[in-house]
């Protein structure tokens, strides 16, 4: 079973918000046209929002007091037209957002999958399956939200705040300064919240990966768990991992539970101040004259001012979470150790003469697996390696395929040092039947075609016959189209092994391991 990675509290990772945000923006630049359209729609809709408070002031300060019946319909149509345009723009903005989101997720997930699939086996030996899955399934969508929701929502919120302030200052300068009294507290609260939240978000992502790793352990090892009656101990292990995540999430939720209402309360304080001071200036207009229409417009403008501030609170939370996920995605994309499959001698067809000279190899320095191994295998020769478990039989195969590099000594194939052969060319000349007899969760045909894409049915049945698998496949209701289940669990162990052998025979490579 794989072990899930957990990050100890004493070595909590640090979230580098600035560099990570710049990386996300650079990634989004390739879709700049769609991003520009998205922002343009958002800005245009935001520019129409002051129409409602302005027309409201017109109603209460001019149309109603002066009984301007001829202006009522005109003002109402203007207000409705603004509302209609805002909602229409919102519709198109939502459609563009959805398309942009899918493109971003597709590209980033594709890059991450390509990177992972090209990493060497050394890298996989040190990774948790649950952690890799979490980065692919959870962190990638969270990363794109930094652009789609964070930046876009942040820009429109800031624009709306600026517009509300411009209209406010044009309407009544003194009352605008009253409205701004709580804003330093709101800004300070957002900054403090982001600083406190960022490390815990990274801890939460790591804890989620650990829990997913435990789940993968349970699913992959369910037969071992049941055979050793290990259900309850495994449940305790899962509960321990889940409890760790629960503790971090509770702290995050407690911070959010305090932050949101506190910031909302500060925003409402501005509205109370407007009513408190504005009502006095309406009743006693000597020093700061204020009309009822202006006061009502200000009430609406205060909502326009504080609604995007409240929205920025949510953006702040989402940005911290999204940047934490982005940092985890970029950490994989920046990993070294990616295999170069094309570098080296591209031999089209090897003969299969393999020679080991004083080869030594260890997965861990203190535990040597192969020591001073010297063997010579001629083309078409059949050689069997016999030894106790852990003596290095599978390791020899993985050295031949170039999955690992010998620590010392030399390996040659057809007198070419194996390090000088292009890995793609080398592996195209090898058919490898692994010990675990892995099958993909598709039908028999697709599993066999891995050995030779485009092979005819006649070739498939011939390979099955060589592996003594043709009879049991022929008995299946759907024959070659029969589904094998996840990891081939609908078949017996022997049937899975024979299908992997048939796949290797179909490849017809000069070297069969």
Buried (B, 14 or more C-beta within 10 A) or exposed (E): BBEBBBBEEEEEBEBBBEEBBEBBEEBBEEBEEBBEBBBEBBBBBBBBBBBBBBBBBBBBBBBEEEEBEEBEEEBEEBBEEBBEBBEEBEEBBEEBBEBBBEBBBEBBBEBBEEBBEEBBBEBBEEBBBBBBBBBBEBBBBBBBBBBBBBBBBBBBBBBBBEBBBEBBEEBBEBBBEBBBEBBEEBEEBBEEBBEBBBBBBBBBBBBBBBBBBBBBBBEBBBEEBEEEEBEEEBEEBBEEBBEBBEEBBEBBEEBBEEBBEBBBEBBBBBBEBBEEBBEEBBEEEEEBEBBBBBBBBBBBBBBBBBBBBBBBBBBBBBBBBBBBBBBBBBEBBEEEEBBEBEEBEEBEEBBBBBBBBEBBBBEEEEEBBBBEBEEEBEEEEEEEEEEEEEEBBBBBBBBBBBBBEBBEBBBBBBEBEBEEBBBBBBBBBBBBBEEEBEBEBBBBBBBBBBBBEEBEEEBBBBBBBBBEBBEBBEEBEEBBEBBBEEBBEBBEEEBBBBBBBBBBBBBEBBBBB
